[in-house]
């Protein structure tokens, strides 16, 4: 997908020179791709378990993990260590090289298959006059393909928010129409970091050969409803039964991407969800076998908005300290939005993550001194204590 053509306000100079001319690095053959993917996945599972059990949910561990990885490179040692631990990141540059390798492999898979589109777009939005650490900006450009666009965040927070939301809307083809809520950008905001992911893929075996069936879907509370289930009898990918669930992998065309469908046994949904981690995925990959199976699956659409701040505070990423952005920068806003639609042809999904970094405002006062009644004053030489002038005011208008 081409870069956004949405422009900043007239006072903004557009793309900074620091983001121009930095060539995207070639993927490193030895990058710890599996380690990074596992860390992103595990962090996503941890966040998932903090979401309500009773409602639908869609989110992107990849988008959230990627945004945090980019922010981590601007963090101080303590904040960086917290993010490293939460995401189980490979050390130093290796984590960024691993992302670069994953990103470019996905892009090549998308280019090779007309029916598969996967794009990841990233941009940082500093306020006019802010000069983030040059090494951080260059790292994001080289390893993440990040572009930079300055905005009048302080003078026009509402207009800046519209520009960022327009960019996210464009990158997600309209599926995430408004990532940043009102008030996300405020006069103290120094920089906003955004990550947007778009996925569209056709099933390797599209539904429709076998007639859909209408049957009962049982909710968690035991209530039921009649829904139409897509049906396919000629699938032959990995499938099997685990402890408390049945699962199958449904490939998209080209087999570069797939959906793993996990159906917990009756009464065991919460248990299986709480067990979901990388070890369970590895177990499924290890014991499930290919072979014919019947699939009955409803169509669905879902949209989710998540405020990430409680979780980021819990893991130590917020408020944190991000001197690579500015000596006073900390994380005070973080949002994630995702949208998905699944039907007979395949899947269309998008997600975006936004992180907001303001500068420290004035400290909360412990005492208020208000000269709203007669007062005394002394003008002193501080080092010696000599009073040069003294007086009192009983009526400031006299």
KEKE-3310 file (N, C-alpha, C; in steps of 0.2 Angstrom, whole numbers, plus 5000, padded with zeros to 4 digits):
npx = (5004:5003:5012:5003:4993:4988:4989:4998:4994:4994:5005:5014:5029:5029:5036:5050:5067:5076:5070:5071:5079:5084:5088:5079:5083:5091:5084:5091:5099:5101:5092:5083:5069:5059:5059:5056:5043:5036:5037:5029:5017:5015:5014:5002:4993:4993:4987:4975:4969:4965:4954:4936:4927:4914:4911:4912:4928:4942:4958:4975:4990:5002:5002:5001:5013:5022:5022:5026:5038:5045:5043:5051:5064:5066:5066:5071:5084:5077:5063:5064:5069:5058:5049:5056:5055:5041:5038:5047:5058:5071:5088:5094:5099:5095:5081:5074:5080:5074:5060:5061:5064:5053:5043:5046:5046:5032:5028:5033:5026:5013:5015:5017:5005:4990:4978:4980:4983:4994:4998:5009:5010:5019:5021:5028:5023:5029:5028:5029:5045:5051:5065:5068:5079:5091:5097:5087:5076:5082:5084:5071:5067:5076:5074:5061:5054:5048:5040:5040:5031:5028:5017:5006:5004:5003:4997:4986:4978:4966:4965:4976:4974:4964:4971:4980:4971:4965:4975:4977:4965:4966:4977:4971:4961:4948:4943:4947:4941:4942:4955:4961:4954:4944:4953:4965:4976:4984:4988:5001:5006:5020:5024:5016:5015:5011:5004:4999:4989:4984:4975:4970:4963:4960:4951:4960:4952:4938:4922:4905:4903:4897:4881:4876:4871:4858:4859:4860:4867:4876:4877:4888:4881:4871:4860:4852:4853:4848:4859:4867:4878:4893:4899:4911:4918:4929:4942:4959:4969:4980:4973:4964:4961:4962:4966:4951:4946:4943:4951:4956:4966:4964:4969:4974:4974:4988:4995:5003:4997:4986:4971:4969:4957:4949:4939:4932:4927:4910:4906:4920:4926:4932:4942:4950:4953:4961:4972:4978:4993:5010:5015:5004:5001:5012:5011:4999:5004:5013:5006:4995:4988:4988:4974:4958:4944:4928:4921:4911:4906:4902:4898:4906:4907:4916:4921:4933:4938:4951:4957:4974:4981:4980:4985:4998:5003:5003:5013:5024:5027:5021:5019:5032:5048:5055:5068:5073:5064:5061:5069:5059:5049:5035:5024:5007:4995:4987:4980:4970:4963:4953:4946:4936:4931:4923:4919:4912:4921:4934:4944:4944:4953:4959:4970:4975:4987:4990:5001:5003:5014:5017:5025:5032:5021:5018:5022:5010:5003:5008:5005:4996:4999:4991:4990:4978:4974:4980:4998:5015:5032:5049:5064:5078:5096:5101:5112:5119:5109:5105:5092:5086:5075:5059:5042:5024:5008:4992:4982:4981:4977:4978)
npy = (4994:5011:5025:5036:5050:5060:5076:5086:5099:5116:5123:5113:5105:5093:5078:5074:5078:5069:5057:5054:5046:5035:5019:5004:4991:4976:4959:4950:4935:4927:4932:4932:4926:4917:4918:4931:4931:4922:4930:4941:4934:4928:4940:4945:4935:4936:4949:4946:4937:4946:4953:4954:4939:4936:4943:4946:4947:4955:4957:4963:4955:4956:4969:4977:4972:4976:4990:4992:4987:4996:5008:5004:5006:5019:5020:5022:5013:5006:5007:5000:4988:4983:4982:4973:4961:4959:4957:4947:4950:4947:4952:4969:4975:4964:4961:4970:4967:4955:4958:4965:4955:4946:4955:4958:4946:4943:4953:4949:4937:4941:4949:4938:4932:4934:4934:4937:4949:4958:4970:4981:4996:5010:5025:5039:5054:5068:5083:5100:5106:5097:5086:5071:5058:5055:5042:5034:5037:5034:5020:5015:5019:5011:4997:4995:5002:5014:5030:5048:5061:5078:5087:5100:5097:5103:5116:5113:5101:5095:5095:5088:5076:5072:5071:5060:5050:5049:5045:5032:5026:5026:5017:5005:5003:5009:5001:5004:5017:5027:5028:5035:5042:5057:5069:5061:5067:5081:5097:5095:5084:5076:5067:5055:5038:5027:5011:5001:4987:4977:4964:4953:4939:4925:4909:4894:4883:4888:4891:4884:4874:4864:4864:4877:4875:4876:4878:4875:4887:4888:4899:4906:4907:4898:4900:4899:4901:4901:4899:4901:4889:4889:4876:4863:4849:4844:4847:4845:4848:4851:4845:4840:4833:4841:4842:4845:4852:4854:4856:4865:4868:4881:4884:4899:4904:4899:4895:4902:4909:4905:4901:4896:4887:4885:4875:4875:4862:4859:4870:4872:4884:4895:4889:4884:4895:4902:4894:4896:4898:4900:4888:4879:4881:4876:4863:4859:4861:4851:4838:4837:4831:4830:4827:4821:4831:4837:4853:4865:4881:4897:4912:4928:4945:4957:4971:4979:4989:4994:5000:5002:5006:5002:4989:4991:4999:4990:4981:4989:4997:5009:5023:5025:5030:5039:5044:5044:5050:5062:5071:5073:5064:5053:5039:5041:5038:5025:5016:5003:4996:4985:4975:4963:4952:4937:4926:4915:4916:4921:4930:4946:4958:4970:4981:4992:5002:5014:5025:5037:5051:5062:5077:5080:5088:5102:5099:5091:5103:5104:5114:5129:5145:5160:5176:5184:5193:5205:5207:5203:5208:5204:5209:5200:5197:5183:5174:5180:5184:5197:5209:5219:5226:5229:5227:5230:5225:5231:5235:5232:5240:5253)
npz = (5000:4996:5003:5015:5008:5015:5021:5033:5045:5038:5044:5046:5042:5035:5030:5039:5036:5042:5040:5027:5014:5021:5019:5019:5028:5023:5027:5040:5040:5051:5061:5076:5073:5077:5091:5093:5088:5097:5109:5106:5104:5117:5125:5120:5123:5137:5138:5132:5142:5151:5146:5145:5147:5142:5130:5112:5104:5096:5092:5089:5092:5086:5081:5093:5100:5091:5090:5104:5103:5095:5103:5114:5110:5112:5125:5143:5153:5163:5160:5147:5151:5157:5147:5139:5147:5147:5134:5131:5123:5111:5114:5112:5096:5089:5091:5083:5070:5069:5068:5056:5047:5048:5044:5031:5025:5026:5017:5005:5003:5002:4990:4981:4980:4973:4979:4992:5004:5014:5024:5033:5041:5047:5057:5064:5074:5077:5087:5081:5080:5089:5092:5090:5096:5085:5081:5085:5077:5064:5066:5067:5054:5046:5050:5052:5043:5045:5043:5045:5051:5055:5066:5071:5086:5098:5096:5088:5093:5090:5076:5072:5077:5068:5057:5060:5062:5049:5042:5048:5044:5030:5029:5034:5025:5028:5038:5051:5057:5066:5076:5086:5101:5106:5114:5115:5109:5116:5122:5128:5122:5115:5105:5094:5091:5078:5072:5059:5053:5040:5033:5021:5014:5004:5006:5005:5001:4996:5004:4999:4990:4997:5004:5015:5032:5044:5061:5079:5090:5105:5118:5131:5142:5142:5134:5118:5100:5083:5069:5054:5047:5038:5028:5025:5017:5012:5017:5022:5031:5045:5060:5075:5092:5107:5125:5131:5120:5103:5087:5072:5058:5046:5030:5021:5004:4995:5007:5015:5026:5039:5048:5064:5072:5087:5097:5112:5123:5129:5143:5146:5141:5147:5154:5144:5137:5147:5147:5135:5127:5121:5123:5122:5109:5103:5107:5100:5087:5087:5089:5082:5067:5049:5038:5032:5036:5043:5042:5051:5052:5058:5049:5053:5060:5068:5079:5089:5102:5112:5127:5131:5142:5156:5156:5150:5161:5171:5166:5166:5156:5155:5166:5162:5154:5141:5135:5122:5114:5120:5134:5144:5140:5142:5143:5141:5135:5126:5114:5105:5091:5082:5068:5060:5047:5042:5030:5017:5007:5013:5023:5030:5038:5050:5060:5072:5082:5093:5102:5114:5118:5130:5137:5153:5164:5175:5192:5204:5215:5232:5241:5241:5238:5240:5237:5242:5252:5264:5263:5267:5261:5256:5249:5245:5246:5241:5244:5255:5263:5265:5267:5255:5251:5259:5264:5264:5258:5259:5251:5235:5225:5229)
capx = (5000:5007:5011:4997:4994:4985:4994:4998:4992:4998:5011:5019:5034:5028:5041:5057:5073:5079:5067:5072:5086:5086:5086:5076:5089:5090:5083:5096:5098:5101:5088:5079:5062:5054:5059:5052:5035:5034:5037:5023:5011:5014:5011:4995:4989:4992:4982:4969:4966:4963:4948:4930:4926:4908:4909:4917:4934:4947:4964:4981:4996:5007:5002:5003:5019:5027:5022:5030:5045:5048:5044:5056:5070:5067:5065:5077:5085:5072:5057:5066:5069:5051:5046:5059:5052:5034:5037:5052:5062:5078:5092:5097:5097:5092:5074:5072:5081:5069:5054:5062:5064:5046:5039:5048:5044:5025:5027:5034:5021:5008:5016:5017:4999:4986:4972:4982:4986:4996:5002:5010:5012:5021:5023:5029:5021:5032:5026:5034:5051:5054:5070:5069:5085:5092:5098:5080:5073:5085:5083:5064:5067:5079:5072:5053:5050:5044:5040:5040:5027:5027:5011:5006:5001:5002:4993:4980:4977:4960:4966:4982:4970:4960:4976:4982:4965:4964:4981:4975:4959:4968:4981:4967:4956:4942:4941:4948:4939:4944:4959:4963:4948:4945:4958:4971:4981:4983:4994:5007:5009:5026:5024:5012:5017:5005:5006:4992:4990:4979:4975:4964:4965:4955:4953:4963:4946:4932:4915:4900:4902:4892:4876:4876:4866:4856:4859:4860:4873:4874:4881:4891:4876:4867:4855:4854:4851:4849:4863:4869:4885:4896:4901:4916:4919:4935:4948:4964:4975:4981:4967:4964:4958:4967:4963:4946:4944:4944:4954:4958:4970:4961:4974:4972:4977:4996:4997:5007:4994:4980:4967:4968:4950:4949:4932:4932:4921:4905:4908:4927:4928:4936:4948:4954:4956:4966:4977:4981:4999:5014:5016:4998:5001:5017:5008:4995:5008:5017:5002:4989:4990:4984:4969:4951:4939:4922:4921:4905:4909:4897:4901:4905:4910:4917:4925:4934:4942:4954:4962:4979:4985:4980:4989:5004:5005:5004:5019:5029:5029:5018:5021:5039:5053:5057:5072:5075:5059:5063:5070:5053:5043:5032:5018:5001:4989:4988:4974:4971:4957:4953:4940:4937:4925:4925:4914:4913:4927:4940:4944:4947:4954:4963:4971:4980:4989:4992:5004:5004:5020:5018:5030:5029:5018:5020:5020:5004:5005:5007:5003:4994:5000:4987:4990:4972:4973:4986:5004:5022:5037:5056:5068:5084:5101:5100:5118:5120:5103:5103:5086:5087:5069:5054:5036:5018:5003:4986:4977:4985:4974:4978)
capy = (5000:5017:5030:5041:5056:5064:5080:5089:5106:5121:5125:5108:5105:5087:5073:5077:5076:5063:5051:5053:5043:5030:5013:4999:4986:4969:4955:4947:4928:4924:4935:4927:4927:4913:4921:4938:4930:4919:4935:4945:4930:4927:4946:4945:4930:4939:4954:4943:4935:4952:4955:4950:4932:4935:4946:4945:4951:4954:4962:4960:4954:4958:4976:4979:4970:4980:4997:4993:4986:5003:5013:5002:5008:5026:5020:5022:5007:5003:5005:4996:4981:4981:4980:4967:4956:4958:4954:4942:4952:4946:4958:4974:4976:4957:4961:4974:4963:4949:4961:4967:4949:4944:4960:4958:4939:4943:4957:4945:4932:4945:4951:4933:4929:4940:4934:4938:4956:4959:4976:4984:5003:5013:5032:5043:5060:5072:5090:5104:5108:5091:5083:5064:5055:5053:5035:5030:5038:5030:5013:5014:5019:5005:4990:4995:5006:5020:5037:5053:5067:5082:5090:5105:5094:5108:5121:5111:5094:5092:5094:5083:5069:5070:5069:5053:5045:5049:5040:5025:5024:5024:5011:5000:5003:5011:4997:5007:5024:5032:5025:5040:5046:5064:5070:5057:5072:5087:5102:5093:5079:5077:5063:5050:5032:5022:5005:4999:4981:4976:4957:4951:4933:4920:4903:4889:4880:4892:4887:4885:4868:4860:4869:4879:4872:4880:4874:4879:4890:4889:4904:4904:4907:4892:4902:4897:4904:4898:4902:4897:4887:4887:4869:4860:4842:4841:4849:4840:4851:4849:4845:4835:4834:4842:4842:4850:4856:4851:4862:4863:4874:4882:4888:4903:4902:4900:4892:4906:4911:4901:4902:4891:4887:4881:4875:4871:4857:4863:4871:4873:4889:4900:4885:4883:4902:4903:4889:4898:4901:4898:4881:4876:4881:4871:4856:4858:4860:4844:4832:4837:4828:4831:4822:4824:4833:4841:4860:4869:4887:4902:4919:4933:4951:4960:4977:4980:4995:4992:5005:4998:5009:4998:4983:4994:5001:4983:4978:4993:5001:5016:5029:5024:5036:5038:5050:5044:5055:5069:5069:5073:5060:5047:5036:5042:5036:5019:5013:4998:4995:4979:4974:4957:4949:4930:4923:4909:4917:4921:4934:4953:4961:4976:4983:4998:5003:5021:5027:5045:5052:5069:5079:5081:5095:5105:5094:5093:5107:5102:5120:5134:5152:5165:5183:5187:5197:5209:5202:5206:5205:5206:5207:5198:5195:5176:5171:5183:5185:5204:5212:5225:5230:5226:5231:5226:5227:5230:5236:5232:5245:5260)
capz = (5000:4996:5009:5015:5005:5019:5023:5040:5044:5034:5048:5047:5036:5032:5032:5041:5032:5045:5038:5020:5012:5025:5015:5023:5029:5021:5032:5043:5040:5058:5065:5080:5071:5082:5098:5094:5087:5103:5114:5105:5106:5124:5128:5117:5127:5143:5137:5131:5148:5155:5143:5147:5144:5139:5124:5107:5105:5091:5092:5085:5096:5082:5080:5099:5101:5086:5093:5110:5101:5092:5108:5118:5108:5114:5132:5147:5155:5168:5156:5142:5154:5159:5140:5137:5151:5146:5127:5130:5117:5110:5116:5107:5089:5086:5091:5077:5065:5068:5065:5049:5043:5048:5040:5023:5022:5025:5011:4999:5002:4999:4983:4977:4979:4971:4983:4999:5005:5020:5024:5039:5040:5054:5057:5071:5072:5082:5087:5077:5084:5093:5088:5094:5095:5078:5081:5086:5070:5059:5067:5065:5047:5043:5052:5053:5037:5048:5041:5050:5049:5060:5066:5077:5091:5104:5094:5085:5094:5086:5069:5072:5078:5062:5052:5061:5061:5042:5039:5050:5040:5024:5029:5035:5020:5031:5044:5058:5055:5071:5081:5092:5103:5108:5120:5115:5108:5120:5121:5131:5118:5111:5099:5093:5087:5076:5069:5056:5050:5035:5031:5017:5011:5002:5009:5000:4999:4998:5005:4994:4986:5001:5006:5022:5037:5050:5067:5086:5093:5112:5121:5137:5148:5140:5129:5111:5094:5077:5065:5048:5047:5032:5028:5020:5018:5008:5020:5024:5034:5052:5065:5081:5098:5113:5132:5132:5114:5096:5084:5065:5055:5040:5027:5016:4998:4995:5013:5020:5032:5041:5054:5069:5075:5093:5099:5118:5125:5133:5149:5147:5137:5151:5156:5138:5135:5151:5145:5129:5127:5116:5124:5119:5101:5101:5108:5094:5081:5088:5090:5077:5060:5043:5036:5030:5042:5041:5046:5051:5055:5056:5047:5059:5060:5075:5080:5096:5104:5119:5130:5133:5148:5162:5155:5150:5167:5174:5164:5167:5150:5156:5161:5159:5153:5134:5133:5115:5111:5123:5141:5148:5138:5145:5139:5144:5131:5122:5111:5100:5087:5077:5064:5056:5044:5040:5026:5013:5003:5016:5029:5029:5045:5051:5067:5073:5088:5094:5108:5114:5123:5132:5141:5160:5165:5181:5197:5208:5221:5239:5245:5237:5241:5236:5240:5242:5258:5265:5264:5268:5256:5257:5243:5248:5243:5243:5247:5261:5267:5266:5265:5251:5252:5263:5263:5265:5254:5262:5246:5229:5220:5232)
cpx = (5004:5007:5005:4999:4991:4990:4993:4995:4997:5005:5016:5023:5033:5034:5047:5062:5076:5076:5068:5079:5088:5084:5084:5082:5087:5089:5090:5095:5097:5097:5084:5071:5057:5054:5055:5044:5033:5033:5030:5017:5010:5011:5004:4991:4988:4987:4975:4965:4963:4956:4942:4929:4919:4906:4914:4923:4938:4952:4970:4987:5002:5008:5004:5010:5024:5027:5026:5037:5049:5048:5050:5063:5072:5067:5072:5078:5080:5065:5058:5066:5062:5048:5049:5056:5045:5033:5043:5056:5069:5082:5094:5094:5093:5084:5071:5074:5076:5062:5055:5061:5057:5042:5040:5046:5036:5024:5028:5029:5015:5009:5016:5010:4994:4980:4974:4985:4987:5000:5003:5013:5013:5023:5023:5027:5023:5029:5031:5039:5054:5059:5071:5076:5086:5093:5091:5076:5076:5084:5076:5063:5070:5076:5064:5050:5046:5045:5039:5036:5026:5020:5011:5001:4999:4997:4986:4979:4972:4962:4972:4979:4967:4965:4979:4977:4964:4969:4979:4970:4961:4972:4977:4961:4949:4940:4942:4947:4942:4948:4959:4956:4949:4949:4964:4977:4979:4989:5001:5010:5015:5026:5019:5015:5011:5008:4999:4994:4984:4980:4969:4967:4959:4956:4956:4957:4940:4926:4910:4899:4896:4887:4877:4870:4864:4855:4859:4867:4872:4879:4883:4886:4870:4861:4857:4851:4852:4853:4865:4876:4887:4899:4906:4918:4926:4941:4952:4970:4975:4974:4968:4961:4963:4963:4958:4944:4946:4947:4956:4962:4967:4966:4971:4976:4985:4999:5002:5004:4988:4977:4967:4962:4951:4942:4933:4926:4916:4907:4915:4930:4933:4942:4953:4957:4962:4972:4981:4987:5003:5015:5010:4999:5007:5015:5003:4999:5012:5012:4997:4992:4986:4980:4962:4947:4933:4922:4914:4907:4904:4901:4901:4909:4911:4922:4926:4939:4945:4959:4967:4983:4985:4985:4997:5007:5007:5011:5025:5031:5026:5018:5028:5043:5056:5061:5074:5070:5060:5064:5064:5047:5041:5026:5012:4994:4991:4981:4975:4964:4958:4946:4941:4930:4927:4918:4916:4920:4934:4939:4947:4947:4959:4964:4975:4981:4992:4995:5005:5009:5019:5024:5027:5027:5020:5018:5013:5006:5003:5004:5001:4995:4997:4987:4983:4969:4980:4992:5010:5026:5044:5059:5075:5090:5102:5106:5120:5115:5101:5097:5087:5081:5064:5048:5030:5013:4996:4980:4981:4982:4975:4984)
cpy = (5006:5021:5034:5047:5062:5069:5083:5096:5110:5123:5119:5107:5098:5082:5076:5074:5070:5057:5049:5050:5037:5023:5008:4993:4979:4964:4951:4939:4925:4927:4930:4928:4923:4916:4927:4936:4927:4925:4939:4941:4930:4934:4947:4941:4933:4945:4951:4940:4940:4955:4951:4944:4932:4938:4945:4949:4950:4959:4959:4960:4957:4966:4979:4978:4974:4987:4997:4991:4993:5008:5011:5005:5015:5026:5020:5015:5003:5002:5000:4989:4978:4978:4973:4961:4954:4955:4949:4943:4949:4952:4962:4974:4969:4957:4965:4970:4958:4952:4962:4960:4946:4949:4959:4951:4939:4947:4953:4940:4935:4947:4944:4930:4934:4940:4935:4945:4957:4965:4979:4991:5006:5021:5035:5050:5065:5079:5094:5106:5103:5088:5076:5062:5052:5045:5031:5031:5034:5022:5011:5014:5013:4998:4990:4999:5012:5026:5042:5059:5072:5085:5095:5102:5098:5113:5119:5103:5091:5090:5089:5076:5067:5068:5062:5048:5044:5044:5033:5022:5022:5018:5005:4999:5004:5006:4999:5014:5029:5029:5029:5043:5053:5064:5066:5062:5078:5091:5100:5087:5080:5073:5057:5044:5028:5016:5003:4992:4980:4969:4956:4945:4928:4913:4899:4885:4884:4888:4888:4878:4864:4866:4870:4876:4876:4876:4878:4881:4891:4894:4902:4903:4902:4894:4900:4901:4900:4902:4898:4896:4886:4880:4867:4853:4839:4845:4844:4843:4848:4850:4840:4837:4835:4841:4847:4854:4852:4857:4860:4870:4875:4887:4893:4901:4904:4897:4896:4909:4906:4904:4896:4891:4882:4881:4871:4867:4861:4864:4872:4879:4893:4896:4885:4890:4904:4899:4891:4901:4898:4890:4877:4876:4876:4864:4854:4857:4853:4838:4832:4834:4830:4825:4825:4826:4837:4848:4863:4875:4893:4908:4923:4939:4954:4966:4978:4986:4993:4998:5001:5000:5005:4992:4986:4996:4995:4980:4982:4998:5008:5017:5029:5031:5035:5044:5050:5049:5062:5067:5069:5068:5054:5045:5037:5040:5030:5016:5008:4997:4989:4978:4967:4955:4943:4928:4917:4910:4918:4926:4941:4956:4966:4978:4988:4999:5011:5022:5034:5046:5060:5071:5080:5088:5097:5100:5096:5097:5104:5108:5125:5141:5157:5171:5187:5191:5201:5205:5207:5204:5208:5204:5206:5197:5187:5173:5174:5184:5192:5206:5218:5229:5226:5230:5227:5229:5226:5231:5237:5237:5252:5264)
cpz = (5000:5002:5009:5012:5009:5022:5030:5039:5040:5038:5049:5041:5032:5034:5033:5037:5035:5043:5031:5019:5016:5022:5020:5022:5026:5027:5034:5043:5046:5063:5069:5079:5076:5089:5098:5093:5094:5109:5113:5106:5113:5127:5126:5121:5134:5143:5136:5137:5152:5152:5145:5143:5140:5133:5119:5107:5098:5092:5089:5090:5092:5082:5087:5101:5097:5089:5099:5108:5099:5098:5113:5116:5110:5122:5136:5149:5159:5164:5150:5145:5155:5152:5138:5140:5148:5139:5126:5124:5117:5112:5110:5100:5086:5086:5085:5071:5063:5066:5058:5045:5043:5043:5032:5021:5021:5018:5005:4998:5000:4992:4978:4976:4978:4976:4990:4999:5012:5020:5031:5038:5047:5052:5064:5069:5078:5082:5083:5082:5088:5089:5092:5092:5088:5077:5081:5079:5065:5060:5065:5057:5043:5044:5052:5047:5040:5045:5046:5047:5055:5060:5072:5082:5097:5102:5091:5086:5091:5079:5068:5073:5072:5057:5053:5060:5053:5039:5041:5045:5033:5024:5030:5031:5023:5037:5051:5056:5060:5077:5087:5094:5105:5114:5120:5114:5112:5119:5124:5127:5114:5104:5099:5089:5085:5072:5066:5052:5046:5033:5027:5013:5009:5004:5003:4997:5001:4999:4999:4990:4990:5004:5013:5026:5042:5056:5074:5088:5100:5115:5128:5143:5147:5135:5122:5106:5088:5072:5059:5048:5040:5033:5023:5022:5015:5011:5022:5027:5041:5056:5070:5087:5104:5120:5132:5126:5108:5092:5077:5063:5048:5036:5022:5010:4998:5002:5017:5026:5033:5047:5058:5073:5081:5096:5106:5119:5129:5140:5151:5143:5141:5153:5150:5136:5140:5150:5139:5129:5122:5117:5121:5112:5099:5101:5102:5088:5081:5087:5085:5070:5055:5041:5035:5037:5039:5045:5045:5055:5053:5053:5053:5057:5067:5074:5087:5097:5111:5121:5133:5140:5154:5161:5154:5156:5171:5172:5164:5161:5150:5164:5158:5158:5146:5132:5125:5111:5114:5131:5146:5146:5142:5142:5143:5141:5126:5120:5106:5097:5082:5074:5060:5053:5041:5036:5022:5009:5006:5022:5027:5036:5045:5058:5067:5080:5089:5101:5108:5120:5124:5136:5148:5161:5172:5187:5201:5214:5227:5243:5240:5241:5237:5240:5239:5248:5259:5266:5265:5262:5258:5251:5246:5244:5245:5247:5254:5266:5268:5263:5261:5252:5256:5263:5265:5260:5257:5257:5239:5224:5223:5228)
residu = (UNK:UNK:UNK:UNK:UNK:UNK:UNK:UNK:UNK:UNK:UNK:UNK:UNK:UNK:UNK:UNK:UNK:UNK:UNK:UNK:UNK:UNK:UNK:UNK:UNK:UNK:UNK:UNK:UNK:UNK:UNK:UNK:UNK:UNK:UNK:UNK:UNK:UNK:UNK:UNK:UNK:UNK:UNK:UNK:UNK:UNK:UNK:UNK:UNK:UNK:UNK:UNK:UNK:UNK:UNK:UNK:UNK:UNK:UNK:UNK:UNK:UNK:UNK:UNK:UNK:UNK:UNK:UNK:UNK:UNK:UNK:UNK:UNK:UNK:UNK:UNK:UNK:UNK:UNK:UNK:UNK:UNK:UNK:UNK:UNK:UNK:UNK:UNK:UNK:UNK:UNK:UNK:UNK:UNK:UNK:UNK:UNK:UNK:UNK:UNK:UNK:UNK:UNK:UNK:UNK:UNK:UNK:UNK:UNK:UNK:UNK:UNK:UNK:UNK:UNK:UNK:UNK:UNK:UNK:UNK:UNK:UNK:UNK:UNK:UNK:UNK:UNK:UNK:UNK:UNK:UNK:UNK:UNK:UNK:UNK:UNK:UNK:UNK:UNK:UNK:UNK:UNK:UNK:UNK:UNK:UNK:UNK:UNK:UNK:UNK:UNK:UNK:UNK:UNK:UNK:UNK:UNK:UNK:UNK:UNK:UNK:UNK:UNK:UNK:UNK:UNK:UNK:UNK:UNK:UNK:UNK:UNK:UNK:UNK:UNK:UNK:UNK:UNK:UNK:UNK:UNK:UNK:UNK:UNK:UNK:UNK:UNK:UNK:UNK:UNK:UNK:UNK:UNK:UNK:UNK:UNK:UNK:UNK:UNK:UNK:UNK:UNK:UNK:UNK:UNK:UNK:UNK:UNK:UNK:UNK:UNK:UNK:UNK:UNK:UNK:UNK:UNK:UNK:UNK:UNK:UNK:UNK:UNK:UNK:UNK:UNK:UNK:UNK:UNK:UNK:UNK:UNK:UNK:UNK:UNK:UNK:UNK:UNK:UNK:UNK:UNK:UNK:UNK:UNK:UNK:UNK:UNK:UNK:UNK:UNK:UNK:UNK:UNK:UNK:UNK:UNK:UNK:UNK:UNK:UNK:UNK:UNK:UNK:UNK:UNK:UNK:UNK:UNK:UNK:UNK:UNK:UNK:UNK:UNK:UNK:UNK:UNK:UNK:UNK:UNK:UNK:UNK:UNK:UNK:UNK:UNK:UNK:UNK:UNK:UNK:UNK:UNK:UNK:UNK:UNK:UNK:UNK:UNK:UNK:UNK:UNK:UNK:UNK:UNK:UNK:UNK:UNK:UNK:UNK:UNK:UNK:UNK:UNK:UNK:UNK:UNK:UNK:UNK:UNK:UNK:UNK:UNK:UNK:UNK:UNK:UNK:UNK:UNK:UNK:UNK:UNK:UNK:UNK:UNK:UNK:UNK:UNK:UNK:UNK:UNK:UNK:UNK:UNK:UNK:UNK:UNK:UNK:UNK:UNK:UNK:UNK:UNK:UNK:UNK:UNK:UNK:UNK:UNK:UNK:UNK:UNK:UNK:UNK:UNK:UNK:UNK:UNK:UNK:UNK:UNK:UNK:UNK:UNK:UNK:UNK:UNK:UNK:UNK:UNK:UNK:UNK:UNK:UNK:UNK:UNK:UNK:UNK:UNK:UNK:UNK:UNK:UNK:UNK:UNK:UNK:UNK:UNK:UNK)
# end
